[in-house]
Amino acid sequence: MSMHDDIERVLITQEEITAKVKELCATLDKDYDGKFPLVLCILKGSIPFFADLIKNMTIPLEIETIAVSSYRNGTVSGEIKLKKDIDKSVEGRHILIIEDIIDSGNTLYYLKKMLLARKPASVKICTLLDKIERREADISVDYKAFDIPDYFVVGYGLDYAEKYRNLPYVGTLSPKVYLK
C-alpha cells in the first residue's frame, strides 16, 4: 500500500509549491541582498521547504539548524522545548527563520524571543503554511507561501507520527488513518 492511498485530498500540489518557492526566493534575494543572512531551518518539518528555498536563492547566505517543538506524535503537548540550539553567534546578524507551518504561533514566539535576546540585526519568519485562524501568540509572519484553513495536513515535510514527510505535496489524511 502506498502512502498516497492515505491522502484524502491534495491541498497544494508539487507544482504550486515549486512556483511559490521561486516567487518567495525572488523576494528574499531582493530583501537580503548584501546582508549575508543566517537562514535557520527548524527541524524536522521544514527541511524540504528550507532545501528548496536555499537552492533557489542566488545571494550569499549561511545556513544553520535548530530543533524546537511543542508537538509529540501528532498532538500538541503545550510545552515548548529547545531540542537543538544553533552553533553560531547571531549577534548583529540578519536571521531568517524557515518554518513549515504556523498555527498557534507559540513555538515561533518562543524561538523569536530567544533569538532577539541574542542581539541580532533582525529576525524574520518565512513559512510554507500559515493557519492564521489558529493563532494564539502575538507573532507576525514576514514571508509565507500559502494560507490554509484549519486542517491537519501532511506532506512536504509535515508528518503524522513521523510518516508522510516525503510526500511531494501537502494534503489531508483520510480519517481511516488517524481514527484507528
N, CA, C and O of each residue as an XYZ file, in Angstrom:
720
protein
N       0.844     -1.194      0.000
C       0.000      0.000      0.000
C       0.884      1.250      0.000
O       1.869      1.313      0.736
N       0.550      2.206     -0.791
C       1.299      3.453     -0.920
C       0.815      4.495      0.087
O      -0.349      4.496      0.488
N       1.727      5.380      0.488
C       1.345      6.497      1.363
C       0.264      7.350      0.713
O      -0.598      7.903      1.395
N       0.319      7.452     -0.609
C      -0.642      8.278     -1.342
C      -2.074      7.800     -1.122
O      -3.017      8.586     -1.211
N      -2.231      6.504     -0.834
C      -3.560      5.951     -0.590
C      -4.181      6.480      0.707
O      -5.399      6.433      0.880
N      -3.341      6.983      1.614
C      -3.830      7.518      2.886
C      -4.261      8.981      2.790
O      -4.785      9.538      3.755
N      -4.046      9.598      1.645
C      -4.366     11.016      1.474
C      -5.792     11.166      0.974
O      -6.166     10.615     -0.061
N      -6.577     11.918      1.724
C      -7.970     12.164      1.342
C      -8.052     13.206      0.230
O      -8.840     13.074     -0.707
N      -7.216     14.254      0.354
C      -7.297     15.360     -0.607
C      -5.959     16.083     -0.683
O      -5.353     16.381      0.347
N      -5.505     16.360     -1.874
C      -4.305     17.175     -2.071
C      -4.732     18.644     -2.015
O      -5.560     19.088     -2.810
N      -4.161     19.388     -1.072
C      -4.493     20.811     -0.930
C      -3.587     21.692     -1.780
O      -4.037     22.652     -2.405
N      -2.300     21.347     -1.791
C      -1.324     22.154     -2.536
C      -0.436     21.189     -3.315
O       0.232     20.337     -2.729
N      -0.432     21.325     -4.615
C       0.320     20.406     -5.462
C       1.813     20.725     -5.443
O       2.239     21.802     -5.026
N       2.582     19.757     -5.906
C       4.027     19.948     -6.025
C       4.334     21.126     -6.949
O       5.254     21.900     -6.683
N       3.583     21.262     -8.014
C       3.793     22.358     -8.963
C       3.493     23.717     -8.337
O       4.207     24.689     -8.584
N       2.445     23.785     -7.532
C       2.116     25.043     -6.848
C       3.211     25.416     -5.848
O       3.574     26.585     -5.725
N       3.731     24.422     -5.138
C       4.820     24.669     -4.184
C       6.057     25.176     -4.914
O       6.668     26.156     -4.487
N       6.430     24.524     -6.006
C       7.615     24.920     -6.773
C       7.495     26.360     -7.263
O       8.448     27.133     -7.164
N       6.333     26.718     -7.789
C       6.119     28.088     -8.293
C       6.210     29.105     -7.154
O       6.810     30.168     -7.317
N       5.623     28.785     -6.014
C       5.631     29.725     -4.882
C       7.031     29.861     -4.294
O       7.419     30.955     -3.884
N       7.794     28.777     -4.246
C       9.173     28.839     -3.752
C       9.983     29.808     -4.622
O      10.725     30.636     -4.094
N       9.849     29.713     -5.922
C      10.589     30.611     -6.826
C      10.184     32.061     -6.611
O      11.031     32.955     -6.620
N       8.906     32.293     -6.421
C       8.403     33.646     -6.156
C       8.970     34.190     -4.838
O       9.433     35.328     -4.775
N       8.927     33.364     -3.795
C       9.479     33.775     -2.499
C      10.975     34.069     -2.602
O      11.459     35.041     -2.022
N      11.704     33.233     -3.338
C      13.148     33.410     -3.456
C      13.497     34.725     -4.139
O      14.472     35.372     -3.757
N      12.736     35.128     -5.124
C      12.976     36.414     -5.782
C      12.835     37.552     -4.767
O      13.638     38.485     -4.760
N      11.827     37.470     -3.923
C      11.619     38.492     -2.885
C      12.730     38.441     -1.840
O      13.266     39.479     -1.451
N      13.078     37.230     -1.382
C      14.129     37.082     -0.369
C      15.479     37.568     -0.905
O      16.221     38.238     -0.187
N      15.799     37.241     -2.147
C      17.053     37.715     -2.753
C      17.123     39.241     -2.741
O      18.167     39.823     -2.448
N      16.007     39.872     -3.061
C      15.959     41.338     -3.084
C      16.077     41.910     -1.663
O      16.857     42.831     -1.422
N      15.303     41.361     -0.736
C      15.277     41.888      0.635
C      16.575     41.646      1.401
O      16.925     42.433      2.280
N      17.288     40.577      1.084
C      18.504     40.226      1.819
C      19.784     40.475      1.023
O      20.861     40.053      1.444
N      19.685     41.139     -0.097
C      20.865     41.437     -0.908
C      21.869     42.256     -0.094
O      21.525     43.296      0.468
N      23.096     41.782     -0.041
C      24.148     42.476      0.693
C      24.130     42.272      2.196
O      24.946     42.871      2.897
N      23.232     41.452      2.718
C      23.099     41.266      4.167
C      23.679     39.957      4.687
O      23.779     39.785      5.902
N      24.067     39.023      3.808
C      24.603     37.712      4.195
C      23.794     37.108      5.353
O      24.315     36.934      6.455
N      22.505     36.787      5.092
C      21.641     36.299      6.165
C      22.056     34.921      6.679
O      22.671     34.126      5.969
N      21.701     34.670      7.926
C      21.793     33.341      8.511
C      20.397     32.748      8.370
O      19.456     33.185      9.032
N      20.273     31.752      7.502
C      18.979     31.133      7.231
C      18.854     29.908      8.137
O      19.651     28.973      8.062
N      17.851     29.939      8.980
C      17.704     28.990     10.068
C      16.571     28.007      9.790
O      15.408     28.399      9.695
N      16.915     26.740      9.661
C      15.937     25.679      9.402
C      15.471     25.085     10.719
O      16.282     24.624     11.523
N      14.156     25.095     10.940
C      13.600     24.439     12.113
C      13.355     22.976     11.747
O      12.551     22.659     10.870
N      14.069     22.099     12.444
C      13.978     20.667     12.172
C      12.699     20.091     12.765
O      12.211     20.612     13.768
N      12.159     19.071     12.200
C      12.461     18.348     11.004
C      11.571     18.783      9.859
O      11.959     18.690      8.695
N      10.387     19.253     10.182
C       9.385     19.505      9.154
C       9.757     20.508      8.086
O       9.243     20.434      6.970
N      10.635     21.440      8.396
C      10.980     22.495      7.448
C      12.025     22.086      6.421
O      12.298     22.848      5.494
N      12.611     20.918      6.558
C      13.740     20.526      5.708
C      13.437     20.640      4.211
O      14.223     21.272      3.505
N      12.352     20.072      3.684
C      12.119     20.187      2.237
C      11.946     21.635      1.774
O      12.518     22.028      0.757
N      11.172     22.423      2.500
C      10.944     23.834      2.160
C      12.257     24.604      2.228
O      12.588     25.360      1.315
N      13.001     24.410      3.309
C      14.301     25.051      3.501
C      15.248     24.714      2.349
O      15.881     25.601      1.777
N      15.338     23.427      2.016
C      16.247     22.994      0.950
C      15.868     23.626     -0.383
O      16.738     24.095     -1.118
N      14.590     23.642     -0.695
C      14.162     24.249     -1.957
C      14.423     25.756     -1.970
O      14.810     26.310     -2.999
N      14.215     26.412     -0.842
C      14.481     27.858     -0.779
C      15.960     28.162     -1.003
O      16.299     28.979     -1.860
N      16.839     27.518     -0.248
C      18.255     27.880     -0.363
C      18.833     27.489     -1.715
O      19.776     28.124     -2.186
N      18.279     26.443     -2.354
C      18.747     26.065     -3.697
C      18.354     27.108     -4.739
O      19.030     27.254     -5.757
N      17.273     27.827     -4.490
C      16.777     28.800     -5.456
C      17.170     30.234     -5.138
O      16.945     31.123     -5.960
N      17.751     30.487     -3.965
C      18.227     31.833     -3.647
C      19.590     32.027     -4.317
O      20.378     31.088     -4.423
N      19.854     33.242     -4.762
C      21.092     33.500     -5.505
C      22.078     34.370     -4.740
O      23.177     34.626     -5.231
N      21.711     34.826     -3.558
C      22.590     35.684     -2.765
C      23.447     34.833     -1.827
O      23.068     33.707     -1.504
N      24.586     35.349     -1.388
C      25.368     34.626     -0.376
C      24.566     34.523      0.924
O      23.930     35.488      1.349
N      24.603     33.362      1.539
C      23.900     33.144      2.798
C      24.618     32.062      3.582
O      25.461     31.336      3.055
N      24.265     31.975      4.842
C      24.799     30.934      5.702
C      23.613     30.156      6.259
O      22.544     30.726      6.477
N      23.793     28.867      6.487
C      22.687     28.063      6.995
C      23.006     27.485      8.370
O      24.162     27.295      8.746
N      21.926     27.216      9.102
C      22.032     26.641     10.438
C      20.725     25.906     10.721
O      19.698     26.197     10.107
N      20.767     24.958     11.650
C      19.561     24.232     12.038
C      19.305     24.380     13.529
O      20.219     24.585     14.327
N      18.039     24.269     13.872
C      17.609     24.329     15.263
C      16.428     23.385     15.404
O      15.669     23.197     14.453
N      16.267     22.796     16.565
C      15.107     21.931     16.815
C      14.382     22.450     18.044
O      14.918     22.447     19.152
N      13.171     22.888     17.830
C      12.311     23.379     18.901
C      10.910     22.883     18.582
O      10.471     22.942     17.433
N      10.212     22.395     19.594
C       8.942     21.764     19.296
C       7.962     21.849     20.445
O       8.342     21.939     21.612
N       6.696     21.817     20.085
C       5.642     21.671     21.086
C       4.750     20.492     20.704
O       3.645     20.346     21.227
N       5.224     19.671     19.809
C       4.435     18.538     19.339
C       5.058     17.223     19.770
O       6.278     17.091     19.863
N       4.199     16.261     20.029
C       4.649     14.900     20.318
C       3.703     13.933     19.643
O       2.523     13.870     19.989
N       4.205     13.185     18.690
C       3.415     12.158     17.992
C       2.098     12.688     17.439
O       1.059     12.036     17.544
N       2.157     13.880     16.849
C       0.975     14.400     16.185
C       0.026     15.168     17.079
O      -0.992     15.667     16.601
N       0.328     15.278     18.370
C      -0.549     16.032     19.248
C       0.225     17.158     19.904
O       1.430     17.045     20.127
N      -0.461     18.233     20.208
C       0.183     19.366     20.855
C       0.354     19.056     22.328
O      -0.595     18.651     23.000
N       1.573     19.246     22.832
C       1.822     18.972     24.241
C       1.638     20.223     25.087
O       1.421     20.125     26.295
N       1.723     21.409     24.463
C       1.592     22.643     25.202
C       2.904     23.119     25.795
O       3.016     24.284     26.178
N       3.888     22.256     25.881
C       5.191     22.609     26.424
C       6.183     22.770     25.274
O       6.289     21.900     24.409
N       6.898     23.878     25.271
C       7.860     24.138     24.204
C       9.248     23.783     24.701
O       9.669     24.201     25.779
N       9.948     23.004     23.892
C      11.281     22.551     24.273
C      12.284     22.883     23.187
O      12.003     22.733     21.998
N      13.462     23.337     23.607
C      14.582     23.528     22.699
C      15.355     22.225     22.698
O      15.982     21.868     23.696
N      15.312     21.511     21.575
C      15.965     20.204     21.483
C      17.389     20.318     20.952
O      18.262     19.541     21.340
N      17.629     21.294     20.058
C      18.957     21.510     19.497
C      19.108     22.992     19.207
O      18.359     23.552     18.406
N      20.065     23.623     19.848
C      20.322     25.044     19.649
C      21.265     25.228     18.456
O      21.865     24.270     17.971
N      21.382     26.463     17.998
C      22.306     26.758     16.908
C      23.723     26.864     17.464
O      23.923     27.126     18.650
N      24.704     26.655     16.579
C      26.106     26.641     16.989
C      26.791     27.997     16.833
O      27.871     28.207     17.384
N      26.187     28.907     16.099
C      26.831     30.184     15.784
C      26.240     31.334     16.582
O      25.091     31.281     17.020
N      27.035     32.359     16.760
C      26.535     33.594     17.354
C      25.648     34.297     16.328
O      25.954     34.314     15.135
N      24.560     34.869     16.800
C      23.670     35.602     15.898
C      23.775     37.117     16.090
O      23.091     37.884     15.411
N      24.624     37.535     17.005
C      24.739     38.959     17.292
C      25.098     39.739     16.027
O      26.078     39.439     15.346
N      24.276     40.747     15.735
C      24.492     41.599     14.570
C      24.108     40.981     13.240
O      24.262     41.622     12.201
N      23.614     39.761     13.245
C      23.260     39.043     12.008
C      21.788     39.256     11.642
O      20.951     39.537     12.500
N      21.502     39.119     10.367
C      20.125     39.097      9.881
C      19.698     37.638      9.838
O      20.263     36.837      9.095
N      18.697     37.302     10.641
C      18.245     35.925     10.781
C      16.934     35.748     10.017
O      16.002     36.539     10.165
N      16.880     34.706      9.206
C      15.650     34.339      8.512
C      15.276     32.936      8.962
O      15.950     31.965      8.619
N      14.199     32.834      9.729
C      13.719     31.553     10.245
C      12.814     30.919      9.193
O      11.886     31.555      8.694
N      13.094     29.657      8.860
C      12.268     28.921      7.917
C      11.445     27.892      8.691
O      11.990     27.039      9.391
N      10.131     27.988      8.552
C       9.203     27.103      9.270
C       8.284     26.415      8.267
O       7.997     26.959      7.201
N       7.828     25.219      8.614
C       6.917     24.507      7.724
C       5.484     24.994      7.871
O       4.798     25.220      6.875
N       5.030     25.157      9.111
C       3.643     25.562      9.343
C       3.557     26.353     10.639
O       4.221     26.035     11.625
N       2.733     27.384     10.617
C       2.474     28.157     11.833
C       0.987     28.067     12.099
O       0.166     28.474     11.276
N       0.646     27.524     13.270
C      -0.756     27.527     13.652
C      -0.934     28.387     14.896
O      -1.260     29.567     14.762
N      -0.739     27.859     16.088
C      -0.907     28.682     17.294
C       0.126     29.810     17.342
O      -0.149     30.884     17.874
N       1.309     29.565     16.787
C       2.378     30.555     16.819
C       3.214     30.505     18.080
O       4.190     31.247     18.200
N       2.856     29.650     19.022
C       3.562     29.607     20.307
C       5.031     29.209     20.159
O       5.897     29.791     20.812
N       5.314     28.232     19.313
C       6.696     27.783     19.134
C       7.543     28.900     18.538
O       8.655     29.150     19.004
N       7.029     29.572     17.515
C       7.803     30.648     16.879
C       7.937     31.859     17.790
O       8.959     32.545     17.758
N       6.936     32.129     18.588
C       7.017     33.223     19.546
C       8.179     32.970     20.514
O       8.990     33.859     20.775
N       8.242     31.755     21.032
C       9.323     31.342     21.936
C      10.681     31.476     21.245
O      11.616     32.046     21.807
N      10.781     30.950     20.033
C      12.044     30.960     19.304
C      12.490     32.381     18.965
O      13.659     32.723     19.146
N      11.581     33.197     18.483
C      11.941     34.570     18.114
C      12.389     35.361     19.349
O      13.364     36.109     19.287
N      11.687     35.197     20.455
C      12.060     35.873     21.705
C      13.463     35.450     22.146
O      14.268     36.282     22.564
N      13.747     34.151     22.049
C      15.064     33.625     22.420
C      16.156     34.224     21.526
O      17.207     34.636     22.017
N      15.903     34.270     20.222
C      16.899     34.811     19.285
C      17.088     36.314     19.461
O      18.217     36.798     19.395
N      16.018     37.056     19.683
C      16.130     38.509     19.880
C      16.978     38.848     21.109
O      17.652     39.878     21.132
N      16.946     38.002     22.112
C      17.764     38.216     23.303
C      19.256     38.117     22.987
O      20.086     38.587     23.766
N      19.594     37.520     21.872
C      20.992     37.361     21.456
C      21.472     38.501     20.561
O      22.569     38.433     20.005
N      20.672     39.529     20.423
C      21.014     40.795     19.747
C      21.353     40.674     18.250
O      22.403     41.150     17.817
N      20.469     40.038     17.458
C      20.698     40.018     16.011
C      20.316     41.373     15.404
O      19.657     42.183     16.056
N      20.725     41.612     14.172
C      20.318     42.831     13.464
C      18.823     42.769     13.153
O      18.126     43.781     13.227
N      18.336     41.579     12.804
C      16.911     41.394     12.529
C      16.571     39.913     12.618
O      17.431     39.048     12.456
N      15.297     39.642     12.880
C      14.769     38.275     12.859
C      13.459     38.316     12.091
O      12.511     38.997     12.484
N      13.421     37.575     10.986
C      12.193     37.490     10.192
C      11.813     36.028     10.019
O      12.643     35.130     10.153
N      10.534     35.813      9.717
C       9.982     34.473      9.617
C       9.432     34.233      8.220
O       8.712     35.062      7.664
N       9.791     33.073      7.667
C       9.266     32.622      6.381
C       8.649     31.249      6.599
O       9.327     30.333      7.064
N       7.381     31.096      6.271
C       6.707     29.821      6.467
C       6.068     29.313      5.184
O       5.633     30.087      4.332
N       6.025     28.021      5.074
C       5.322     27.404      3.955
C       3.822     27.597      4.119
O       3.141     28.037      3.192
N       3.310     27.267      5.300
C       1.870     27.303      5.545
C       1.542     28.155      6.755
O       2.251     28.126      7.760
N       0.460     28.917      6.652
C       0.004     29.749      7.755
C      -1.462     29.438      8.029
O      -2.328     29.620      7.173
N      -1.716     28.960      9.258
C      -3.091     28.701      9.716
C      -3.476     29.847     10.639
O      -3.515     29.687     11.858
N      -3.755     30.989     10.058
C      -3.970     32.213     10.835
C      -5.138     32.084     11.820
O      -5.104     32.693     12.889
N      -6.158     31.312     11.482
C      -7.316     31.206     12.370
C      -7.013     30.469     13.674
O      -7.812     30.515     14.610
N      -5.867     29.789     13.742
C      -5.471     29.073     14.956
C      -4.505     29.876     15.829
O      -4.091     29.397     16.884
N      -4.143     31.078     15.408
C      -3.127     31.867     16.085
C      -3.519     32.209     17.516
O      -4.607     32.723     17.776
N      -2.604     31.910     18.442
C      -2.756     32.267     19.853
C      -1.713     33.301     20.256
O      -2.014     34.235     20.998
N      -0.495     33.134     19.770
C       0.613     34.029     20.135
C       0.627     35.262     19.243
O       0.145     35.237     18.110
N       1.184     36.330     19.774
C       1.321     37.574     19.022
C       2.584     37.484     18.173
O       3.638     37.989     18.557
N       2.468     36.843     17.026
C       3.612     36.634     16.146
C       3.177     36.968     14.721
O       2.108     36.560     14.266
N       4.029     37.717     14.034
C       3.707     38.048     12.653
C       4.633     37.276     11.722
O       5.768     36.951     12.071
N       4.124     36.993     10.538
C       4.864     36.255      9.535
C       5.311     37.253      8.468
O       4.498     38.011      7.938
N       6.593     37.250      8.160
C       7.130     38.202      7.195
C       6.994     37.710      5.753
O       6.759     38.497      4.836
N       7.144     36.406      5.569
C       7.044     35.795      4.238
C       6.280     34.484      4.394
O       6.558     33.696      5.298
N       5.316     34.261      3.505
C       4.601     32.987      3.559
C       4.232     32.553      2.159
O       4.024     33.361      1.253
N       4.160     31.239      2.022
C       3.789     30.672      0.739
C       2.273     30.558      0.613
O       1.691     31.021     -0.367
N       1.636     29.941      1.606
C       0.202     29.680      1.496
C      -0.508     29.868      2.832
O       0.026     29.518      3.884
N      -1.714     30.423      2.778
C      -2.645     30.385      3.900
C      -3.477     29.130      3.720
O      -3.889     28.802      2.608
N      -3.725     28.427      4.822
C      -4.586     27.248      4.734
C      -5.633     27.285      5.839
O      -5.424     27.898      6.886
N      -6.766     26.618      5.594
C      -7.775     26.510      6.661
C      -7.292     25.573      7.759
O      -6.214     24.987      7.661
N      -8.085     25.441      8.785
C      -7.715     24.639      9.945
C      -7.883     23.149      9.667
O      -8.768     22.496     10.220
N      -7.020     22.623      8.803
C      -6.963     21.191      8.507
C      -5.672     20.642      9.074
O      -4.679     21.360      9.189
N      -5.687     19.363      9.429
C      -4.442     18.693      9.777
C      -3.845     18.206      8.470
O      -4.456     17.409      7.758
N      -2.643     18.689      8.155
C      -2.036     18.403      6.860
C      -0.715     17.650      7.016
O      -0.041     17.732      8.043
N      -0.377     16.919      5.961
C       0.878     16.176      5.904
C       1.503     16.382      4.531
O       0.868     16.882      3.602
N       2.758     15.983      4.433
C       3.473     16.060      3.167
C       4.419     17.235      3.128
O       4.269     18.191      3.888
N       5.401     17.163      2.238
C       6.402     18.213      2.044
C       7.005     18.633      3.392
O       7.149     19.821      3.683
N       7.349     17.636      4.199
C       7.979     17.865      5.496
C       7.063     17.685      6.679
O       7.528     17.368      7.774
N       5.785     17.876      6.492
C       4.823     17.749      7.588
C       4.466     16.285      7.800
O       4.315     15.523      6.845
N       4.334     15.904      9.068
C       4.148     14.489      9.369
C       2.926     14.203     10.218
O       2.313     15.097     10.802
N       2.603     12.941     10.263
C       1.693     12.376     11.239
C       2.419     11.163     11.793
O       2.645     10.192     11.071
N       2.787     11.208     13.068
C       3.538     10.130     13.719
C       4.794      9.770     12.917
O       5.109      8.596     12.727
N       5.497     10.794     12.458
C       6.756     10.679     11.701
C       6.598     10.079     10.305
O       7.598      9.716      9.684
N       5.397      9.967      9.806
C       5.157      9.452      8.456
C       4.674     10.585      7.552
O       4.205     11.620      8.025
N       4.797     10.369      6.260
C       4.269     11.247      5.205
C       5.130     12.478      4.908
O       4.773     13.259      4.025
N       6.245     12.680      5.608
C       7.097     13.848      5.361
C       7.606     13.906      3.922
O       7.836     14.990      3.387
N       7.783     12.743      3.297
C       8.405     12.696      1.974
C       7.404     12.794      0.822
O       7.793     12.618     -0.332
N       6.141     13.066      1.096
C       5.201     13.320      0.012
C       5.581     14.651     -0.656
O       5.969     15.589      0.041
N       5.477     14.753     -1.976
C       5.908     15.972     -2.672
C       4.855     17.083     -2.695
O       5.066     18.119     -3.327
N       3.749     16.882     -2.026
C       2.646     17.842     -1.980
C       2.137     17.936     -0.554
O       2.610     17.210      0.321
N       1.178     18.824     -0.306
C       0.545     18.953      1.002
C      -0.889     18.475      0.862
O      -1.623     18.923     -0.019
N      -1.283     17.553      1.749
C      -2.633     17.012      1.683
C      -3.202     16.717      3.055
O      -2.517     16.819      4.073
N      -4.471     16.348      3.055
C      -5.131     15.954      4.298
C      -5.183     14.434      4.348
O      -5.316     13.765      3.324
N      -5.077     13.912      5.541
C      -5.136     12.464      5.744
C      -6.579     11.977      5.727
O      -7.500     12.669      6.162
N      -6.741     10.786      5.221
C      -8.039     10.123      5.288
C      -8.323      9.805      6.755
O      -7.409      9.402      7.474
N      -9.556      9.974      7.218
C      -9.890      9.655      8.607
C      -9.561      8.206      8.983
O      -9.347      7.913     10.159
N      -9.518      7.307      8.013
C      -9.192      5.906      8.311
C      -7.811      5.767      8.931
O      -7.537      4.780      9.615
N      -6.935      6.747      8.699
C      -5.569      6.691      9.220
C      -5.518      7.082     10.695
O      -4.935      6.370     11.512
N      -6.131      8.214     11.031
C      -5.978      8.712     12.403
C      -7.129      8.320     13.325
O      -7.080      8.621     14.518
N      -8.155      7.663     12.810
C      -9.249      7.215     13.667
C      -9.136      5.734     14.018
O     -10.068      5.133     14.553
N      -7.969      5.155     13.702
C      -7.747      3.728     14.017
C      -7.709      3.509     15.504
O      -7.533      2.378     15.957
